[in-house]
Amino acid sequence: MKLLPVTVALLALFLVASYQDLAVAADGAAAVPDSVCDGKCKNRCSQKVAGRCMGLCKMCCGRCAGCVPSGPFASKDECPCYRDMKSPKSGRPKCP
């Protein structure tokens, strides 16, 4: 008889965890580890002034699920999300 409350508690915990997983999946891509964006952006910004380029690249990488064009002169068409992100003020491309 003492197993019933434990079983109900475990079942409730399982349902809550499942709901959170579904909410994250519906919200979009999972968070990308900083180490992934650091390496990709270091490569992307290797021919540019690193400070501003790295900051913008990391922001774009995080929003685009880790997608960053493969090199400093690579086409942004490799990553449509990265390519299509625009600055709200000027309408110019936001990602380097």
MIZA-696946 format. One record per atom (N, C-alpha, C): residue number from 1; residue in three letters; atom name; x, y, z. Coordinates in nm, 3 decimals, decimal comma. Atoms other than C-alpha are relative to their C-alpha. Layout:
> NUM / Ala / CA / X / Y / Z
...
***
This chain:
> 1 / Met / N / 0,081 / -0,120 / 0,000
> 1 / Met / CA / 0,000 / 0,000 / 0,000
> 1 / Met / C / 0,087 / 0,127 / 0,000
> 2 / Lys / N / -0,088 / -0,116 / -0,004
> 2 / Lys / CA / 0,295 / 0,234 / 0,061
> 2 / Lys / C / 0,061 / 0,028 / -0,137
> 3 / Leu / N / -0,055 / -0,019 / 0,133
> 3 / Leu / CA / 0,406 / 0,186 / -0,298
> 3 / Leu / C / -0,086 / 0,092 / -0,087
> 4 / Leu / N / 0,090 / -0,082 / 0,081
> 4 / Leu / CA / 0,103 / 0,369 / -0,437
> 4 / Leu / C / 0,041 / 0,148 / -0,001
> 5 / Pro / N / -0,042 / -0,141 / 0,006
> 5 / Pro / CA / 0,212 / 0,723 / -0,330
> 5 / Pro / C / 0,134 / 0,019 / -0,073
> 6 / Val / N / -0,129 / -0,010 / 0,068
> 6 / Val / CA / 0,566 / 0,659 / -0,453
> 6 / Val / C / -0,019 / -0,014 / -0,150
> 7 / Thr / N / 0,028 / 0,022 / 0,142
> 7 / Thr / CA / 0,436 / 0,530 / -0,787
> 7 / Thr / C / -0,066 / 0,123 / -0,061
> 8 / Val / N / 0,070 / -0,119 / 0,049
> 8 / Val / CA / 0,205 / 0,828 / -0,827
> 8 / Val / C / 0,099 / 0,118 / -0,011
> 9 / Ala / N / -0,098 / -0,109 / 0,004
> 9 / Ala / CA / 0,489 / 1,070 / -0,743
> 9 / Ala / C / 0,096 / -0,017 / -0,117
> 10 / Leu / N / -0,089 / 0,024 / 0,113
> 10 / Leu / CA / 0,721 / 0,908 / -0,997
> 10 / Leu / C / -0,070 / 0,022 / -0,133
> 11 / Leu / N / 0,077 / -0,020 / 0,122
> 11 / Leu / CA / 0,451 / 0,909 / -1,262
> 11 / Leu / C / -0,020 / 0,150 / -0,026
> 12 / Ala / N / 0,018 / -0,145 / 0,016
> 12 / Ala / CA / 0,382 / 1,278 / -1,199
> 12 / Ala / C / 0,131 / 0,066 / -0,043
> 13 / Leu / N / -0,130 / -0,053 / 0,037
> 13 / Leu / CA / 0,754 / 1,356 / -1,221
> 13 / Leu / C / 0,032 / -0,031 / -0,147
> 14 / Phe / N / -0,022 / 0,039 / 0,140
> 14 / Phe / CA / 0,778 / 1,166 / -1,550
> 14 / Phe / C / -0,085 / 0,085 / -0,095
> 15 / Leu / N / 0,089 / -0,079 / 0,085
> 15 / Leu / CA / 0,479 / 1,353 / -1,696
> 15 / Leu / C / 0,047 / 0,145 / -0,010
> 16 / Val / N / -0,049 / -0,138 / 0,001
> 16 / Val / CA / 0,621 / 1,693 / -1,597
> 16 / Val / C / 0,125 / 0,009 / -0,088
> 17 / Ala / N / -0,122 / -0,001 / 0,082
> 17 / Ala / CA / 0,959 / 1,607 / -1,753
> 17 / Ala / C / -0,033 / -0,016 / -0,148
> 18 / Ser / N / 0,040 / 0,019 / 0,139
> 18 / Ser / CA / 0,790 / 1,488 / -2,072
> 18 / Ser / C / -0,061 / 0,127 / -0,057
> 19 / Tyr / N / 0,062 / -0,124 / 0,044
> 19 / Tyr / CA / 0,586 / 1,806 / -2,095
> 19 / Tyr / C / 0,106 / 0,106 / -0,029
> 20 / Gln / N / -0,106 / -0,099 / 0,021
> 20 / Gln / CA / 0,900 / 2,021 / -2,059
> 20 / Gln / C / 0,078 / -0,031 / -0,127
> 21 / Asp / N / -0,069 / 0,038 / 0,123
> 21 / Asp / CA / 1,073 / 1,824 / -2,337
> 21 / Asp / C / -0,081 / 0,040 / -0,122
> 22 / Leu / N / 0,086 / -0,039 / 0,112
> 22 / Leu / CA / 0,776 / 1,882 / -2,566
> 22 / Leu / C / -0,003 / 0,151 / -0,018
> 23 / Ala / N / 0,002 / -0,146 / 0,008
> 23 / Ala / CA / 0,771 / 2,252 / -2,483
> 23 / Ala / C / 0,130 / 0,051 / -0,062
> 24 / Val / N / -0,128 / -0,040 / 0,057
> 24 / Val / CA / 1,140 / 2,285 / -2,567
> 24 / Val / C / 0,004 / -0,033 / -0,148
> 25 / Ala / N / 0,002 / 0,040 / 0,141
> 25 / Ala / CA / 1,094 / 2,094 / -2,893
> 25 / Ala / C / -0,091 / 0,090 / -0,083
> 26 / Ala / N / 0,092 / -0,087 / 0,073
> 26 / Ala / CA / 0,801 / 2,313 / -2,992
> 26 / Ala / C / 0,054 / 0,142 / -0,011
> 27 / Asp / N / -0,054 / -0,136 / -0,002
> 27 / Asp / CA / 0,993 / 2,630 / -2,905
> 27 / Asp / C / 0,106 / 0,021 / -0,108
> 28 / Gly / N / -0,103 / -0,014 / 0,103
> 28 / Gly / CA / 1,266 / 2,562 / -3,160
> 28 / Gly / C / 0,119 / -0,085 / 0,032
> 29 / Ala / N / -0,121 / 0,080 / -0,017
> 29 / Ala / CA / 1,617 / 2,432 / -3,168
> 29 / Ala / C / 0,052 / 0,012 / 0,143
> 30 / Ala / N / -0,058 / 0,001 / -0,133
> 30 / Ala / CA / 1,796 / 2,340 / -2,851
> 30 / Ala / C / 0,116 / 0,098 / 0,006
> 31 / Ala / N / -0,111 / -0,093 / -0,019
> 31 / Ala / CA / 2,058 / 2,569 / -2,706
> 31 / Ala / C / 0,130 / -0,062 / -0,050
> 32 / Val / N / -0,128 / 0,045 / 0,054
> 32 / Val / CA / 2,399 / 2,543 / -2,868
> 32 / Val / C / 0,108 / 0,030 / 0,104
> 33 / Pro / N / -0,108 / -0,029 / -0,095
> 33 / Pro / CA / 2,700 / 2,506 / -2,635
> 33 / Pro / C / 0,092 / 0,111 / -0,051
> 34 / Asp / N / -0,088 / -0,111 / 0,037
> 34 / Asp / CA / 2,928 / 2,810 / -2,631
> 34 / Asp / C / 0,124 / -0,048 / -0,074
> 35 / Ser / N / -0,123 / 0,050 / 0,062
> 35 / Ser / CA / 3,225 / 2,595 / -2,731
> 35 / Ser / C / -0,019 / -0,023 / -0,150
> 36 / Val / N / 0,029 / 0,023 / 0,143
> 36 / Val / CA / 3,057 / 2,510 / -3,064
> 36 / Val / C / 0,007 / 0,133 / -0,075
> 37 / Cys / N / 0,000 / -0,132 / 0,066
> 37 / Cys / CA / 2,997 / 2,876 / -3,153
> 37 / Cys / C / 0,137 / 0,066 / 0,006
> 38 / Asp / N / -0,133 / -0,060 / -0,011
> 38 / Asp / CA / 3,341 / 2,982 / -3,026
> 38 / Asp / C / 0,091 / -0,045 / -0,114
> 39 / Gly / N / -0,087 / 0,052 / 0,105
> 39 / Gly / CA / 3,523 / 2,755 / -3,269
> 39 / Gly / C / -0,042 / 0,044 / -0,139
> 40 / Lys / N / 0,050 / -0,038 / 0,132
> 40 / Lys / CA / 3,301 / 2,830 / -3,566
> 40 / Lys / C / 0,020 / 0,149 / -0,026
> 41 / Cys / N / -0,014 / -0,145 / 0,018
> 41 / Cys / CA / 3,311 / 3,206 / -3,508
> 41 / Cys / C / 0,147 / 0,042 / -0,006
> 42 / Lys / N / -0,142 / -0,031 / 0,010
> 42 / Lys / CA / 3,687 / 3,207 / -3,453
> 42 / Lys / C / 0,047 / -0,022 / -0,144
> 43 / Asn / N / -0,034 / 0,027 / 0,140
> 43 / Asn / CA / 3,719 / 3,053 / -3,800
> 43 / Asn / C / -0,063 / 0,107 / -0,091
> 44 / Arg / N / 0,072 / -0,097 / 0,083
> 44 / Arg / CA / 3,458 / 3,288 / -3,952
> 44 / Arg / C / 0,064 / 0,139 / 0,010
> 45 / Cys / N / -0,052 / -0,135 / -0,023
> 45 / Cys / CA / 3,619 / 3,601 / -3,802
> 45 / Cys / C / 0,153 / 0,008 / -0,007
> 46 / Ser / N / -0,147 / 0,004 / 0,000
> 46 / Ser / CA / 3,983 / 3,501 / -3,859
> 46 / Ser / C / 0,064 / 0,109 / -0,084
> 47 / Gln / N / -0,056 / -0,104 / 0,087
> 47 / Gln / CA / 4,032 / 3,769 / -4,128
> 47 / Gln / C / -0,056 / 0,139 / 0,031
> 48 / Lys / N / 0,065 / -0,127 / -0,033
> 48 / Lys / CA / 3,838 / 4,047 / -3,952
> 48 / Lys / C / 0,043 / 0,046 / 0,138
> 49 / Val / N / -0,025 / -0,049 / -0,135
> 49 / Val / CA / 3,870 / 4,264 / -3,643
> 49 / Val / C / -0,085 / -0,085 / 0,094
> 50 / Ala / N / 0,067 / 0,106 / -0,075
> 50 / Ala / CA / 3,782 / 4,001 / -3,385
> 50 / Ala / C / -0,109 / 0,047 / 0,095
> 51 / Gly / N / 0,095 / -0,039 / -0,103
> 51 / Gly / CA / 3,594 / 4,198 / -3,118
> 51 / Gly / C / -0,144 / 0,008 / -0,046
> 52 / Arg / N / 0,137 / -0,019 / 0,046
> 52 / Arg / CA / 3,286 / 4,311 / -3,303
> 52 / Arg / C / -0,048 / -0,122 / -0,079
> 53 / Cys / N / 0,038 / 0,116 / 0,081
> 53 / Cys / CA / 3,285 / 4,020 / -3,548
> 53 / Cys / C / -0,035 / -0,118 / 0,089
> 54 / Met / N / 0,025 / 0,115 / -0,088
> 54 / Met / CA / 3,307 / 3,758 / -3,271
> 54 / Met / C / -0,131 / 0,017 / 0,076
> 55 / Gly / N / 0,124 / -0,023 / -0,075
> 55 / Gly / CA / 3,026 / 3,918 / -3,069
> 55 / Gly / C / -0,124 / -0,023 / -0,085
> 56 / Leu / N / 0,115 / 0,016 / 0,089
> 56 / Leu / CA / 2,787 / 3,936 / -3,362
> 56 / Leu / C / -0,013 / -0,144 / -0,048
> 57 / Cys / N / 0,002 / 0,138 / 0,049
> 57 / Cys / CA / 2,885 / 3,593 / -3,491
> 57 / Cys / C / -0,055 / -0,095 / 0,107
> 58 / Lys / N / 0,049 / 0,087 / -0,108
> 58 / Lys / CA / 2,825 / 3,427 / -3,152
> 58 / Lys / C / -0,150 / 0,018 / 0,022
> 59 / Met / N / 0,143 / -0,024 / -0,014
> 59 / Met / CA / 2,485 / 3,593 / -3,125
> 59 / Met / C / -0,078 / -0,070 / -0,112
> 60 / Cys / N / 0,067 / 0,062 / 0,114
> 60 / Cys / CA / 2,389 / 3,477 / -3,474
> 60 / Cys / C / 0,007 / -0,153 / 0,007
> 61 / Cys / N / -0,019 / 0,144 / -0,013
> 61 / Cys / CA / 2,529 / 3,128 / -3,413
> 61 / Cys / C / -0,100 / -0,058 / 0,101
> 62 / Gly / N / 0,093 / 0,046 / -0,101
> 62 / Gly / CA / 2,321 / 3,091 / -3,097
> 62 / Gly / C / -0,144 / 0,000 / -0,048
> 63 / Arg / N / 0,138 / -0,010 / 0,050
> 63 / Arg / CA / 2,002 / 3,203 / -3,269
> 63 / Arg / C / -0,026 / -0,094 / -0,117
> 64 / Cys / N / 0,015 / 0,085 / 0,119
> 64 / Cys / CA / 2,067 / 2,984 / -3,575
> 64 / Cys / C / 0,041 / -0,145 / 0,027
> 65 / Ala / N / -0,026 / 0,140 / -0,037
> 65 / Ala / CA / 2,120 / 2,655 / -3,388
> 65 / Ala / C / 0,139 / -0,046 / -0,038
> 66 / Gly / N / -0,138 / 0,038 / 0,025
> 66 / Gly / CA / 2,496 / 2,658 / -3,437
> 66 / Gly / C / 0,044 / 0,005 / -0,144
> 67 / Cys / N / -0,037 / -0,007 / 0,141
> 67 / Cys / CA / 2,495 / 2,724 / -3,810
> 67 / Cys / C / 0,076 / 0,130 / -0,025
> 68 / Val / N / -0,086 / -0,113 / 0,037
> 68 / Val / CA / 2,781 / 2,951 / -3,920
> 68 / Val / C / 0,069 / -0,039 / -0,130
> 69 / Pro / N / -0,074 / 0,033 / 0,123
> 69 / Pro / CA / 2,932 / 2,969 / -4,270
> 69 / Pro / C / 0,142 / -0,048 / 0,032
> 70 / Ser / N / -0,120 / 0,077 / -0,034
> 70 / Ser / CA / 3,246 / 2,755 / -4,286
> 70 / Ser / C / 0,133 / 0,075 / 0,002
> 71 / Gly / N / -0,128 / -0,071 / 0,000
> 71 / Gly / CA / 3,516 / 3,018 / -4,338
> 71 / Gly / C / -0,019 / 0,149 / -0,011
> 72 / Pro / N / 0,011 / -0,146 / 0,002
> 72 / Pro / CA / 3,597 / 3,389 / -4,349
> 72 / Pro / C / -0,063 / 0,055 / -0,128
> 73 / Phe / N / 0,056 / -0,048 / 0,126
> 73 / Phe / CA / 3,490 / 3,421 / -4,713
> 73 / Phe / C / -0,108 / -0,093 / -0,055
> 74 / Ala / N / 0,101 / 0,096 / 0,044
> 74 / Ala / CA / 3,234 / 3,138 / -4,729
> 74 / Ala / C / -0,134 / 0,071 / -0,022
> 75 / Ser / N / 0,131 / -0,058 / 0,032
> 75 / Ser / CA / 2,890 / 3,211 / -4,871
> 75 / Ser / C / -0,096 / -0,017 / 0,116
> 76 / Lys / N / 0,102 / 0,007 / -0,105
> 76 / Lys / CA / 2,617 / 3,292 / -4,622
> 76 / Lys / C / -0,114 / -0,091 / -0,039
> 77 / Asp / N / 0,107 / 0,091 / 0,044
> 77 / Asp / CA / 2,391 / 3,068 / -4,831
> 77 / Asp / C / 0,012 / -0,136 / 0,067
> 78 / Glu / N / -0,015 / 0,125 / -0,075
> 78 / Glu / CA / 2,531 / 2,776 / -4,629
> 78 / Glu / C / -0,097 / -0,004 / 0,119
> 79 / Cys / N / 0,087 / -0,009 / -0,118
> 79 / Cys / CA / 2,314 / 2,898 / -4,339
> 79 / Cys / C / -0,106 / 0,107 / -0,025
> 80 / Pro / N / 0,105 / -0,098 / 0,031
> 80 / Pro / CA / 1,986 / 3,064 / -4,444
> 80 / Pro / C / -0,040 / 0,087 / 0,120
> 81 / Cys / N / 0,035 / -0,078 / -0,119
> 81 / Cys / CA / 1,905 / 3,171 / -4,087
> 81 / Cys / C / 0,103 / 0,109 / 0,023
> 82 / Tyr / N / -0,112 / -0,094 / -0,018
> 82 / Tyr / CA / 2,246 / 3,339 / -4,056
> 82 / Tyr / C / -0,006 / 0,108 / -0,107
> 83 / Arg / N / 0,006 / -0,093 / 0,114
> 83 / Arg / CA / 2,205 / 3,500 / -4,399
> 83 / Arg / C / -0,116 / 0,098 / 0,013
> 84 / Asp / N / 0,122 / -0,081 / 0,002
> 84 / Asp / CA / 1,852 / 3,631 / -4,340
> 84 / Asp / C / -0,019 / 0,089 / 0,123
> 85 / Met / N / 0,015 / -0,084 / -0,118
> 85 / Met / CA / 1,903 / 3,791 / -3,998
> 85 / Met / C / 0,042 / 0,144 / -0,034
> 86 / Lys / N / -0,024 / -0,140 / 0,036
> 86 / Lys / CA / 1,880 / 4,170 / -4,044
> 86 / Lys / C / 0,000 / 0,088 / 0,125
> 87 / Ser / N / 0,000 / -0,099 / -0,107
> 87 / Ser / CA / 1,950 / 4,468 / -3,822
> 87 / Ser / C / -0,135 / 0,073 / -0,003
> 88 / Pro / N / 0,131 / -0,065 / -0,001
> 88 / Pro / CA / 1,617 / 4,618 / -3,709
> 88 / Pro / C / 0,005 / 0,148 / -0,038
> 89 / Lys / N / -0,008 / -0,142 / 0,028
> 89 / Lys / CA / 1,740 / 4,976 / -3,745
> 89 / Lys / C / 0,029 / 0,030 / -0,148
> 90 / Ser / N / -0,043 / -0,033 / 0,136
> 90 / Ser / CA / 1,915 / 4,971 / -4,083
> 90 / Ser / C / -0,049 / -0,099 / -0,105
> 91 / Gly / N / 0,041 / 0,101 / 0,096
> 91 / Gly / CA / 1,783 / 4,652 / -4,242
> 91 / Gly / C / 0,117 / -0,069 / -0,069
> 92 / Arg / N / -0,118 / 0,065 / 0,055
> 92 / Arg / CA / 2,141 / 4,553 / -4,325
> 92 / Arg / C / 0,022 / -0,135 / 0,066
> 93 / Pro / N / -0,028 / 0,130 / -0,062
> 93 / Pro / CA / 2,268 / 4,200 / -4,260
> 93 / Pro / C / 0,065 / 0,016 / 0,138
> 94 / Lys / N / -0,049 / -0,012 / -0,137
> 94 / Lys / CA / 2,333 / 4,152 / -3,889
> 94 / Lys / C / 0,123 / -0,089 / 0,023
> 95 / Cys / N / -0,105 / 0,099 / -0,026
> 95 / Cys / CA / 2,567 / 3,851 / -3,909
> 95 / Cys / C / 0,118 / 0,021 / -0,095
> 96 / Pro / N / -0,119 / -0,022 / 0,083
> 96 / Pro / CA / 2,928 / 3,889 / -4,030
> 96 / Pro / C / 0,031 / -0,119 / -0,091
***
